[in-house]
Amino acid sequence: MDLRYSPEAERFRKEIRRWLDESVPPAWRVPGFWLERDGTTESLDLRRRWERDRFDNGFAGVDWPVELGGRGAGHETRAVHDEEMARARAPIGPYLGLTYLGTTLLGPTLLRYGTAEQKRRLPGILSGDTIWCQGFSEPESGSDLAGLRTTAVRDGDALVVTGQKIWTSMARYGDAMFALVRTGPPDSRHRGITFLLIDLTLPGVEVRPIRQLSGSCDLGHEFLDAVRVPIEGNVVGEIDGGWEVARYLLSVERQASPIGQYVEFLHELDDVIAAARRTAKDGRPAIEHPSIRARIARCRADLELLRVRAYDTMTRLGRGEDPGSEASVTKLLWSRTRLAIADLGADVLGVDGQRSSAPAGERAGHLRWRHLQVRGQRIAGGTAQIQRTLVARDLLGLPR
């Protein structure tokens, strides 16, 4: 197997690396920079301007059609894009990327299922003119996505939506939400679900922030009280046919940018190693303890497995294949590995590292934050139990 990128992809690497060197200030690359500005107007303004600059310079949606705001490149170029963005510690990904949900999840879904009118929204997604959030989870439904209770009743040319969504990423910044609503009878399960685009400025919408263990408020709880959503332009696919659309989006989410994740998590492991070199444990640097070194080695090995999975995904996409439930394997691997890195960081820091007033805590607040934050991120795209069920059923053919 030839694991080298094509000459065309390597030329793109040089181009995007030059732009990133100019557009991502050194201060942004310091661990903890964005954490210190969490929730501030400064953070939002900096990232909005950067997203617009990225679009204007042709580095947003590199694998999208040119006529829809992209660059028309292939999956290999997209992988180089993700790799270089992570290498530069650019403000992308599910936590910092204002356009992440729109470009990574909604965009590919509209490219596959959207009408011509809906596809005209795509340049605005890439530029950050419209920030999207995802309305799938609901109170009391847990991982049973088909158990959703938010209803949408047809009234003329509109769907009247009533219900709640919760654990919504980017809710505090979101202009609009792509959501699943029940348009069929209460017991219709998968057969009565519709994929709907909802403007969050419509009357009847209330968004409340949720503060997490880490202190961040990037998740939200939405209350929808008889919100009238025009059917035309906002139903993706068919009414009652949203489950097929949702399954495709979830498969995209579970295998989104594994090569970018590899580089990002490698940065996180490097941060832990740096902390282990300067943090004393039982009278000597933590890095000298065999148990710590063994855990570092295990995390490093698992990261290399993730890199191989990323190449496999890139190959499949290049052949026009849909990874399907194979994406669940990648999702299980990256969520397990990232948690292991975060837990290792917490163990290296010890008790002092959990107190911001202690010297270790002052130096490594980003590790403490990450240790708490990644627990919620492991649920995104489906819990480990859901992923194992999909692997057992669809890949291994095991009985229920």
C-alpha positions as CSV (number, residue, x, y, z in Angstrom):
1,M,0.0,0.0,0.0
2,D,1.3,3.4,-1.0
3,L,0.6,5.8,1.9
4,R,2.1,8.8,0.2
5,Y,-0.1,11.7,-1.0
6,S,-0.3,12.6,-4.6
7,P,1.9,15.5,-6.0
8,E,-1.3,17.5,-6.4
9,A,-2.2,17.1,-2.7
10,E,1.3,18.0,-1.7
11,R,1.2,21.2,-3.7
12,F,-2.0,22.0,-1.9
13,R,-0.3,21.3,1.4
14,K,2.4,23.9,0.7
15,E,-0.3,26.4,-0.3
16,I,-2.5,26.0,2.8
17,R,0.5,25.8,5.1
18,R,1.7,29.2,3.9
19,W,-1.8,30.7,4.4
20,L,-2.1,29.1,7.9
21,D,1.3,30.5,8.9
22,E,0.1,33.9,8.1
23,S,-3.5,33.7,9.4
24,V,-3.1,31.8,12.7
25,P,-1.2,34.0,15.1
26,P,1.3,32.3,17.4
27,A,-0.8,33.2,20.4
28,W,-3.7,31.2,19.1
29,R,-1.5,28.1,19.1
30,V,-0.7,28.3,22.8
31,P,-2.7,25.6,24.7
32,G,-5.3,27.4,26.8
33,F,-5.6,30.6,24.6
34,W,-9.2,30.0,23.6
35,L,-10.1,28.5,27.0
36,E,-9.1,31.8,28.7
37,R,-11.6,33.6,26.3
38,D,-14.4,31.0,26.5
39,G,-17.7,32.6,25.9
40,T,-16.4,36.1,25.3
41,T,-17.3,38.5,22.5
42,E,-13.6,38.6,21.6
43,S,-13.5,34.9,21.0
44,L,-16.6,35.0,18.8
45,D,-15.4,38.0,16.8
46,L,-11.9,36.5,16.2
47,R,-13.3,33.2,14.9
48,R,-16.0,34.9,12.8
49,R,-13.4,37.0,11.0
50,W,-11.1,34.0,10.6
51,E,-13.8,31.8,9.1
52,R,-14.7,34.5,6.6
53,D,-11.0,34.9,5.7
54,R,-10.7,31.2,5.2
55,F,-13.7,31.2,2.8
56,D,-12.4,34.2,0.9
57,N,-9.0,32.5,0.4
58,G,-10.5,29.3,-0.9
59,F,-9.7,27.0,2.1
60,A,-13.3,26.3,3.2
61,G,-15.2,23.3,1.8
62,V,-12.2,22.3,-0.4
63,D,-14.0,19.1,-1.6
64,W,-17.3,20.9,-2.3
65,P,-18.3,21.9,-5.9
66,V,-16.9,25.2,-7.1
67,E,-20.3,26.5,-8.0
68,L,-21.4,26.0,-4.4
69,G,-18.5,27.9,-2.8
70,G,-16.0,25.1,-2.6
71,R,-12.8,24.2,-4.4
72,G,-13.9,21.1,-6.3
73,A,-11.0,19.0,-4.9
74,G,-11.0,15.3,-4.0
75,H,-11.0,13.5,-0.7
76,E,-7.2,13.4,-0.6
77,T,-7.0,17.2,-0.7
78,R,-9.6,17.3,2.0
79,A,-7.5,15.0,4.2
80,V,-4.5,17.3,3.7
81,H,-6.7,20.3,4.6
82,D,-7.8,18.7,7.8
83,E,-4.3,17.6,8.7
84,E,-2.8,21.0,8.2
85,M,-5.6,22.8,10.0
86,A,-5.0,20.6,13.1
87,R,-1.2,20.9,12.8
88,A,-1.6,24.7,12.9
89,R,-4.0,24.5,15.9
90,A,-6.5,26.5,13.9
91,P,-9.9,27.2,15.5
92,I,-11.8,24.4,13.9
93,G,-13.5,21.2,15.2
94,P,-16.6,20.6,17.2
95,Y,-15.7,23.0,20.0
96,L,-13.9,26.0,18.4
97,G,-15.2,25.7,14.8
98,L,-18.1,28.1,14.3
99,T,-18.9,26.5,10.9
100,Y,-18.0,22.9,11.9
101,L,-21.5,21.5,12.2
102,G,-22.6,23.2,9.0
103,T,-19.7,22.2,6.9
104,T,-19.0,18.8,8.3
105,L,-22.5,17.5,8.8
106,L,-25.3,19.6,7.2
107,G,-23.3,20.5,4.1
108,P,-22.6,16.9,2.9
109,T,-26.2,16.0,3.7
110,L,-27.6,18.8,1.6
111,L,-25.2,17.9,-1.2
112,R,-26.8,14.4,-1.2
113,Y,-30.4,15.1,-0.4
114,G,-31.0,18.8,-0.8
115,T,-33.0,20.6,-3.4
116,A,-31.5,23.2,-5.7
117,E,-32.8,25.9,-3.4
118,Q,-31.4,24.3,-0.3
119,K,-28.0,23.9,-2.0
120,R,-27.9,27.7,-2.6
121,R,-27.4,28.0,1.2
122,L,-24.1,26.2,1.1
123,P,-21.8,29.2,0.4
124,G,-23.3,30.9,3.4
125,I,-22.5,27.8,5.5
126,L,-18.9,27.9,4.4
127,S,-18.4,31.6,5.0
128,G,-19.9,31.5,8.5
129,D,-22.7,33.9,7.5
130,T,-25.1,31.3,9.0
131,I,-24.0,29.3,12.0
132,W,-25.8,25.9,12.3
133,C,-26.4,23.7,15.3
134,Q,-27.8,20.2,15.5
135,G,-31.1,19.4,17.1
136,F,-31.2,15.6,17.4
137,S,-31.1,14.8,21.2
138,E,-34.1,15.3,23.4
139,P,-34.9,15.1,27.1
140,E,-35.7,11.5,28.3
141,S,-35.0,9.9,24.9
142,G,-31.3,9.2,25.6
143,S,-29.7,7.3,22.8
144,D,-33.0,6.2,21.3
145,L,-33.1,8.7,18.5
146,A,-36.3,7.2,17.1
147,G,-38.0,7.9,20.4
148,L,-38.1,11.7,19.8
149,R,-41.2,13.6,21.0
150,T,-40.8,17.0,19.3
151,T,-43.9,17.1,17.0
152,A,-44.4,19.0,13.7
153,V,-48.1,19.3,12.6
154,R,-48.9,20.4,9.1
155,D,-50.9,23.6,8.9
156,G,-51.2,24.8,5.3
157,D,-47.8,25.5,4.0
158,A,-46.0,25.3,7.3
159,L,-45.1,22.7,10.0
160,V,-45.9,23.8,13.5
161,V,-43.2,22.5,15.8
162,T,-43.6,22.0,19.5
163,G,-41.1,20.2,21.8
164,Q,-37.6,20.4,23.2
165,K,-34.0,19.7,22.1
166,I,-31.1,19.4,24.4
167,W,-27.2,18.9,24.5
168,T,-27.1,21.1,21.3
169,S,-23.6,22.0,20.3
170,M,-23.0,25.6,19.1
171,A,-26.5,26.6,20.4
172,R,-25.3,29.8,22.0
173,Y,-24.0,31.0,18.6
174,G,-26.5,29.3,16.3
175,D,-28.6,31.1,13.8
176,A,-30.4,28.0,12.6
177,M,-30.8,24.4,13.6
178,F,-31.1,21.2,11.5
179,A,-33.4,18.9,13.5
180,L,-35.4,15.8,13.5
181,V,-39.2,16.2,14.3
182,R,-42.0,13.7,14.4
183,T,-44.6,14.2,11.7
184,G,-46.1,10.8,11.9
185,P,-48.2,9.2,14.8
186,P,-46.6,9.0,18.2
187,D,-45.8,5.3,17.7
188,S,-44.5,5.7,14.1
189,R,-40.8,5.4,15.2
190,H,-38.5,5.6,12.2
191,R,-41.3,5.9,9.7
192,G,-42.7,9.2,10.9
193,I,-39.6,11.4,11.2
194,T,-38.8,14.5,9.2
195,F,-35.5,16.2,8.8
196,L,-36.2,20.0,9.2
197,L,-34.2,23.2,8.9
198,I,-35.4,25.7,11.6
199,D,-34.5,29.4,11.8
200,L,-33.8,30.0,15.5
201,T,-34.9,33.6,15.3
202,L,-38.5,32.5,14.6
203,P,-41.2,33.4,17.2
204,G,-41.6,30.6,19.8
205,V,-37.9,29.6,20.0
206,E,-36.1,29.9,23.3
207,V,-32.4,28.9,23.7
208,R,-30.9,28.3,27.2
209,P,-27.2,27.6,27.7
210,I,-26.2,24.5,29.6
211,R,-23.1,24.7,31.8
212,Q,-21.0,21.6,31.8
213,L,-18.5,20.1,34.3
214,S,-15.7,21.9,32.5
215,G,-17.5,25.3,33.0
216,S,-18.1,25.7,29.3
217,C,-21.6,26.7,28.0
218,D,-21.2,25.6,24.4
219,L,-24.2,23.3,24.7
220,G,-27.8,24.4,24.8
221,H,-31.4,23.5,25.5
222,E,-34.0,24.6,23.0
223,F,-37.7,25.1,23.7
224,L,-40.0,25.2,20.7
225,D,-43.5,26.5,21.3
226,A,-45.7,26.3,18.2
227,V,-42.9,27.5,15.9
228,R,-44.2,27.9,12.3
229,V,-41.6,26.6,9.9
230,P,-42.3,27.0,6.2
231,I,-42.3,23.6,4.5
232,E,-40.8,24.8,1.2
233,G,-37.1,25.0,1.4
234,N,-36.9,23.6,5.0
235,V,-37.8,19.9,4.7
236,V,-34.8,17.9,3.6
237,G,-35.8,14.8,1.7
238,E,-39.5,13.9,2.2
239,I,-41.9,14.5,5.0
240,D,-41.9,11.3,7.1
241,G,-38.7,10.2,5.3
242,G,-36.1,11.9,7.5
243,W,-34.7,8.7,9.0
244,E,-32.8,7.9,5.8
245,V,-31.3,11.4,5.8
246,A,-30.5,11.3,9.5
247,R,-28.7,7.9,9.1
248,Y,-26.5,9.3,6.4
249,L,-25.6,12.4,8.5
250,L,-24.7,10.2,11.4
251,S,-22.4,8.0,9.3
252,V,-20.7,11.2,8.1
253,E,-20.4,12.4,11.7
254,R,-18.8,9.2,13.0
255,Q,-16.1,9.2,10.4
256,A,-15.6,13.0,10.1
257,S,-12.0,14.0,9.6
258,P,-10.1,11.1,11.3
259,I,-6.8,12.3,9.9
260,G,-7.5,15.7,11.5
261,Q,-8.4,14.0,14.7
262,Y,-5.2,12.1,14.6
263,V,-3.1,15.2,14.5
264,E,-5.2,17.1,17.0
265,F,-5.1,14.2,19.5
266,L,-1.3,13.9,18.9
267,H,-1.0,17.5,20.0
268,E,-3.0,16.6,23.1
269,L,-0.7,13.7,23.9
270,D,2.3,16.0,23.4
271,D,0.8,18.4,26.0
272,V,0.4,15.5,28.4
273,I,4.0,14.4,27.8
274,A,5.3,18.0,28.4
275,A,3.3,18.1,31.7
276,A,4.8,14.7,32.7
277,R,8.3,16.1,32.2
278,R,7.8,19.1,34.5
279,T,5.4,17.5,37.1
280,A,6.9,15.7,40.1
281,K,5.3,12.4,41.2
282,D,6.6,10.6,44.3
283,G,9.8,12.7,44.2
284,R,10.7,12.3,40.5
285,P,9.3,13.5,37.2
286,A,6.1,11.7,36.3
287,I,7.6,10.8,32.9
288,E,10.1,8.5,34.7
289,H,7.4,6.3,36.1
290,P,7.0,3.0,34.2
291,S,3.2,3.0,34.5
292,I,3.0,6.5,33.0
293,R,5.4,5.6,30.2
294,A,3.4,2.5,29.4
295,R,0.2,4.5,29.2
296,I,1.8,7.1,26.9
297,A,3.0,4.3,24.6
298,R,-0.5,2.7,24.5
299,C,-2.1,6.1,23.6
300,R,0.6,6.6,20.9
301,A,-0.1,3.1,19.4
302,D,-3.8,3.7,19.4
303,L,-3.3,7.1,17.6
304,E,-1.4,5.2,14.9
305,L,-4.3,2.9,14.5
306,L,-6.5,5.9,14.1
307,R,-4.2,7.2,11.4
308,V,-4.5,3.9,9.5
309,R,-8.3,4.0,9.9
310,A,-8.1,7.5,8.4
311,Y,-6.3,6.3,5.4
312,D,-8.8,3.5,5.0
313,T,-11.7,6.0,5.1
314,M,-9.9,8.2,2.6
315,T,-9.4,5.2,0.2
316,R,-13.1,4.2,0.5
317,L,-14.4,7.7,-0.1
318,G,-12.0,8.0,-3.1
319,R,-13.6,4.9,-4.6
320,G,-17.1,6.4,-4.1
321,E,-18.0,3.9,-1.3
322,D,-20.1,4.7,1.8
323,P,-18.2,3.5,4.9
324,G,-21.6,2.8,6.6
325,S,-21.2,1.0,9.9
326,E,-17.4,0.9,9.4
327,A,-17.6,4.5,10.6
328,S,-18.7,3.1,14.0
329,V,-15.3,1.4,14.4
330,T,-13.5,4.7,13.8
331,K,-15.8,6.5,16.2
332,L,-15.2,3.9,19.0
333,L,-11.4,4.2,18.4
334,W,-11.1,8.0,18.5
335,S,-13.5,8.4,21.5
336,R,-11.7,5.7,23.5
337,T,-8.2,7.1,22.7
338,R,-9.1,10.7,23.4
339,L,-10.5,9.8,26.8
340,A,-7.4,7.8,27.6
341,I,-5.2,10.8,26.8
342,A,-7.4,13.1,28.9
343,D,-7.4,10.7,31.9
344,L,-3.6,10.3,31.6
345,G,-3.2,14.0,31.8
346,A,-5.4,14.2,34.9
347,D,-3.3,11.4,36.6
348,V,0.0,13.1,35.7
349,L,-1.2,16.4,37.2
350,G,-2.5,14.7,40.4
351,V,-4.5,16.6,43.0
352,D,-2.6,19.9,42.6
353,G,-3.4,19.9,38.9
354,Q,-7.1,19.9,39.7
355,R,-6.8,23.1,41.7
356,S,-6.4,26.3,39.6
357,S,-4.7,28.0,42.5
358,A,-1.9,25.4,42.6
359,P,1.2,25.9,40.4
360,A,0.5,22.7,38.4
361,G,-3.1,23.8,37.9
362,E,-2.1,27.3,36.7
363,R,0.2,25.8,34.0
364,A,-2.1,23.1,32.9
365,G,-5.7,24.4,33.1
366,H,-6.2,23.2,29.5
367,L,-5.5,19.6,30.6
368,R,-7.9,19.9,33.5
369,W,-10.6,21.4,31.2
370,R,-10.0,18.7,28.6
371,H,-10.3,15.9,31.2
372,L,-13.8,17.1,32.0
373,Q,-14.9,18.2,28.5
374,V,-14.2,15.0,26.5
375,R,-16.7,13.0,28.5
376,G,-19.5,14.8,26.8
377,Q,-17.8,14.7,23.4
378,R,-17.7,10.9,23.6
379,I,-21.5,10.8,23.4
380,A,-21.6,12.9,20.2
381,G,-22.5,10.8,17.2
382,G,-23.8,8.0,19.4
383,T,-22.6,6.4,22.6
384,A,-20.1,3.5,22.6
385,Q,-23.0,1.1,23.3
386,I,-24.8,2.2,20.2
387,Q,-21.7,1.9,18.1
388,R,-21.0,-1.6,19.4
389,T,-24.5,-2.6,18.5
390,L,-24.1,-1.3,15.0
391,V,-20.8,-3.1,14.6
392,A,-22.3,-6.4,16.0
393,R,-25.4,-6.2,13.8
394,D,-24.1,-4.8,10.5
395,L,-20.5,-5.9,10.4
396,L,-20.4,-9.1,12.3
397,G,-24.0,-10.3,11.6
398,L,-24.6,-11.2,15.2
399,P,-28.2,-11.8,16.4
400,R,-29.9,-9.2,18.6
